[in-house]
Amino acid sequence: MLTAFTMIQARPDAIKTIAQTLASLPHVNEVYSVTGEWDIIAIVRLKDYEKLAEVIPDEVSRLDGIIRTNTILAFRRFSPGDLEAAWSVGIE
């Protein structure tokens, strides 16, 4: 499973509508409004890389009010148990 984080800059008057529309798309799992340079972050999960080439430019980027996007792909997901094991030095 491929996970992508798409950061979105949007017109201020369109942020709420864009976020609601993104949340309704089948491959978008989570949508957050955020502070800083970006207005919205959408977490996209797909079965293969080829589908990413359709979802981001053809579905996400074409939404009215979006100024620009930047997509980052995840290499690996760490759960709390994974992180604990990775940082454990074996001292109790």
N, C-alpha and C positions, 0 to 999 in steps of 0.2 A: 504494500500500500504506500503510495506516494503522498506526502504531506507538504503543502505549500502555504506560505504566509504571504498574502497579498496586501501590501500597504497602499492605501488610496488617499489621494488628495482630492477634495471635492469642493464645489461651491458651497459656501456656508448655508444657503437656503435649501440645498439639496441633500445634506448629510442624512437626515432622518429617513427620507424616502429611499435613498440609495441603500442604507443599512437594512431597512425592511425588505427591499427587493432582493438584496444579496442573501438574507436569511432564508428566503423562500426558494433559492436555487438548489437543485438536488445535490450538487457536489460541495456546497458550502456548508461546513459543519458548525462553525461559530463565527459571530461577527461582533466586533468590539468598537466602540467609539473611544478614541485615545487622544492624549495631549501631544503637543510637539509638532514636528514637521508634517506628520500624517494625520488624517482625520479619522480614518477607519482602518481596521485590520480584519481581514477575512481569512479564516483557516479553511483551506480547500483540501479535501482528501479524494484521491483518485486511484484507480487500479493500475494505470500505466501512464508513462511519460507522454505518450502520443496524445492522450486525452487533454493534457495540460495545454497543448497548443491550440485546442479548440475552446476550452473553458475560459481561460484568461482573456485572450484577445477578442473572441467572438461573443462571449456572454458578459463577462465582468466589465471589461474596458469600454464597452459600447453603451453602458448605462448613461442616461442623460445626467449631466452635472458632474461627471468625473473629469478631473483635470489631468491627472496622471496616476500611474500605478508603478509599483516596484514589487516583484515577486521573488521570494527567497525559498529555496527548496531545503527541506530537512534531510540530513543524512541518517540520523538515528534518534529514536525516542527513548528517554530515560524515565523510568517510573521511580517513585520514592524508594522502593526496595533496591533497584539498580544503583541509585545514587548512594545509598547507605553502604552497599557492598563495595562500591568503587572507592569510597573515602575511608572505609574502616581499616584500621591498622592492626586489628586483632587484640586490642587491649580492652579488657572489660573493667 
